[in-house]
Amino acid sequence: MKYFGLMLFAISLIGCQSSIKIVTNQKTAYSIVLSDDADGAEKFAAQELKSVIMEMTGADMAINEGIHSDAHPVIFLGSSEELADQISSELPTLKEENYYLKTQDDDIFIISNDARGLLYGVYALLKDEWGCRWYTREVS
């Protein structure tokens, strides 16, 4: 069954008091937003997120560039420097390959100061928060 148990896709991030529904009935208002100068690894992280969300829910999520977009709700992927003015609280200092997951209103932030940490953040969101598992190359 392609949409195994995920007709309504709701997430709840650690430390947050509420759930955010990003997909309902295979439709979403969310998009993934990268910085204007995102490199290939950052684009790969965004594509991984998009592909897994599509596989889990059937919803096709757009990937846009431009962190300072006024379009909401979004899943932001970027560095703490790029996202500092988008977030209402102070960001932690991130070491190499570290990431920080945060929700604010209906937006989701995956923050890292390097591409590998950003990809780790995407996989952590998918695995730890949304329950996605990869059993083999063919089965997830």
Disulfide bonds with the S-S distance in Angstrom:
none
